Amino acid sequence: MMILRTLKRQPMHGYALVQQIKRSSNDVLQIEEGSLYPALQRLLKEGFVKAEWGISSTNRRVRIYKLTAAGGKHLEREVSSFERMLKGITQVLAPGEL
């Protein structure tokens, strides 16, 4: 979900994705490359992202990932599901009558 949301803003290569998620979360969330690239491969296989070769700002050849229309729809469903789950957790953890 975090990868798709980040790619919704703009296409990026893997390292830039990791850095953007880290920055956006004020360094709370840190994605390891060992988790990122398998996740990107799954998203590619499912058609939620597409990739093309490009050149990074450091003049290196990189794969640039971009959200697809199917990925955007999947993201909406995932965010909605997550929000429902978060609401339920918040209700359970809220102080009040038991």
RALINRA-V481583 format. One record per pair of residues at least 12 apart in sequence whose ideal C-beta (glycine too) atoms are under 8 Angstrom apart, sorted by the first residue. I is the first residue (numbers start at 0). J is the second residue. D is the distance in Angstrom with one decimal. If there is no record, write none. Layout:
BEGIN
I_J_D / I_J_D
END
This chain:
BEGIN
0_74_6.7 / 0_77_4.7 / 0_78_6.6 / 0_81_6.4 / 1_20_5.4 / 1_28_6.9 / 1_30_7.6 / 2_16_6.3 / 2_20_7.7 / 2_35_7.5 / 2_38_6.1 / 2_39_6.9 / 2_42_6.6 / 2_48_7.8 / 3_42_7.2 / 3_47_6.4 / 3_48_7.4 / 3_66_6.1 / 3_70_5.5 / 3_71_7.8 / 3_73_6.9 / 3_74_4.2 / 3_77_7.3 / 4_74_6.3 / 4_78_7.5 / 5_19_5.3 / 5_20_5.8 / 5_23_7.3 / 6_48_6.2 / 6_64_5.8 / 6_65_6.4 / 6_66_4.3 / 6_70_7.3 / 7_66_5.2 / 7_71_6.6 / 7_74_6.4 / 10_63_5.1 / 10_64_6.3 / 10_65_4.0 / 10_66_7.8 / 11_63_6.7 / 11_64_6.3 / 12_53_7.2 / 12_55_6.0 / 12_61_3.8 / 12_62_6.1 / 12_63_5.4 / 12_64_7.0 / 13_32_7.2 / 13_35_5.8 / 13_36_6.3 / 13_39_6.5 / 13_61_7.3 / 13_62_7.0 / 13_64_7.3 / 14_55_7.8 / 14_61_7.6 / 15_55_7.8 / 16_30_7.6 / 16_35_6.7 / 16_64_7.1 / 17_29_7.7 / 17_30_5.2 / 17_32_7.1 / 17_35_6.0 / 39_64_6.1 / 42_64_7.8 / 42_70_6.9 / 43_64_7.9 / 45_69_7.8 / 45_73_7.7 / 46_67_6.0 / 46_69_5.0 / 46_70_7.4 / 47_66_7.2 / 47_67_6.0 / 47_69_5.8 / 47_70_3.4 / 47_73_5.3 / 47_74_7.9 / 48_64_4.9 / 48_65_6.3 / 48_66_5.9 / 48_67_6.2 / 48_70_5.5 / 49_64_7.4 / 49_65_5.5 / 49_67_5.6 / 50_62_4.6 / 50_63_6.6 / 50_64_5.1 / 50_65_7.4 / 51_63_5.7 / 51_65_7.6
END
